[in-house]
Amino acid sequence: MKRFLKRFWKETEGQDLVEYALIVAVIALGLIAAVRAVAAALVSLYESISAALALTQ
């Protein structure tokens, strides 16, 4: 059992996959934040255009 635990602790076969998954997760969170910011800006733009059009009618 002791030998198994030592071998398990030193094993690094799945390490790359975990690192790539963490990188993808960080990129995804950044993209979500960016999309939310762009969406808020677009909503503000459309509201100002709509208000300007309402004043001209």
Helices and strands as residue ranges (DSSP letters): H 2-10, H 15-56
